[in-house]
Amino acid sequence: MKNIFYHASNKKLDELLPLSNNHGGDGKVCYFTSNRAYALFYIRDMNINHVTCGIDDNGIPVYYEQFPQQLKILYGGRSGYIYTVINHGEIVSGHTKGVWISTQPIKVTSVSFIKNVYEEMITAESSGEIQIIRYEDLSEEKRLQIIEMICNSILKHKYISNDCAKSRFIRENFPEAWNMAKEKMKDH
């Protein structure tokens, strides 16, 4: 069993509480990772919450950009905290590779302030701790798949008629998907 885990947030905390929805089941959980660099992705704007990363077969976090400069737009200038905790049996494997959960409050062992999350990610990329697949390197086929996926999300969540942080984010960063969704709405 792993003993050291990491969590991150925008606010400084002394105790990590199970406040997030459990995507792999019922109830509330707190999410953890055994990879400090992966925790950087937790320091995000929760109103947008556009996370496009996972863990590869070698245990390396891989971030997949879905629009130009995605990583910089979402994390540039953002600051937050990474927490180190010791698992005494409360943290168990989650539903996704590289993700661990606890349904119990966890005391923070130590905390690190991250002044600029984007810069920290670029440093982690340089040292091989994370991999970034940039939008510019995606095939045209992959880009079209992303547009279709985002278009379907726009329609499903009715973002065109819902002026919120997430809809503004999508309209600004996925204009092709936004226009496609508007056209599909006209056709119905």
Secondary structure, DSSP 8 states (H G I E B T S, - for coil): ---EEEEEESS--SEE---EE-TTSSSEEEEEBS-HHHHGGGSS-TTT----EEE-TTS-EEEE-SSTTHHHHHHTT--EEEEEEE-SS--EE-SSTT-EEESS-EE-SEEEEES-HHHHHHHHHHTTSSEEE-GGGS-HHHHHHHHHHHHHHHHHHTGGG--SHHHHHHHHH-HHHHHHHHHHHHH-
